[in-house]
Amino acid sequence: MSTVKEILTRRPVMATIRVTVPAGAAKPSQQLSPALGQYRLNMMAFCKDFNARTQKFKPDTPMAVTITAFKDNTFEFTVKSPSVSWYLKKATGVESGSSRPGHVVASKLSVRHVYEIAKVKQSDPYCQYMPLESICKSVIGTANSMGIKIVKDLD
């Protein structure tokens, strides 16, 4: 239940914007300008804040960003780590998954890699309260749907 103070201090939300931006490389570009400009948000402020938050990641790592635009032309944003499929492709070194998952194996991956990917994904805002075992099962499911076989140890 919300308190009276919380209700009175809430700002009305104008829009929720989802974009994928490379880590540490946000700039007013073809991709970002239309998304932020139509809601009259300060693009340079977003770029500076985003680049400061994502400087610990390798450059050009695709980061999913959810921007909440308020009616007073202010915004808040949350940054999620890259998708599980991106991590799986980087760990296996393949460009894309299998065209026939379940029939053709695109690559193999060890359980240790799955655990490391799950540890990174656990820092996401939506996964921080999930048990690590559940996140590992989700990573294994994504790997299976991409045609990546999970093995105990890589030979």
ABEGO torsion letter per residue (X at the ends): XBBAAAAAABBBBABBBBBBBBBGABBBBAAAAAAAAAAGBBAAAAAAAAAAAAAABBBGBBBBBBBBBBAAGBBBBBBBBBBAAAAAAAAAGBABBBABBGABBABBBBAAAAAAAAAAAAABAAAAABBAAAAAAAAAAAAAAAGBBBBABBX
